[in-house]
């Protein structure tokens, strides 16, 4: 019996010690730094309730958005140990100027853009996934962005980010509302410095 206990203790301690050991060659480094300000557009269509006999995505009421403004501010701390150096966080600004909100959401004529906090992970192949989900009393907002980041000039910084986008607003007692489609952003041009 004592031999079994000793074997279990040694196995557990070995697993704990080996868990903290990096693989041969070390932990992988992020492919680039995603920190920065990005501007671009998103396009897609609204998620609407399908009528009888209509297939998903074929609702006559669905809104089609061609190019709606999108801004993203991201931060990545490359000084953190693996896997923390692959973590990305930031703010996505959702502009409502190019969509028609449902009646239950039209409390004001031109709602101000929303700033949605996001967090996510940067994969070793450059795929960046960001998500946000928050629920209050009877209201939930879900935002996901998943796509490829590209370091076009190989300076170690992400230059463009594009992929799939989904934004859903859930309110207790009403039909969910949101949009799905694609997005494409690039590094924002720096603000010009004005001489005094």
ABEGO torsion letter per residue (X at the ends): XAAAAAAAAAAAAAAAAAAABBBBGEBBBBABBABEBBBEBBBEBBBBBBBBGBBBGABAABBBBABBBBBBBBBBBAABBOAAAABBBEBBBBBAAABBBBAAABABABBBBBBBBBBBBBBAAGBBBBBBBBBBBGBBBBBBBBBBBBBAAGAGBBABBBEBBBBBBBBBGBBBBEBBEBBBBBBBBBBBBBBX
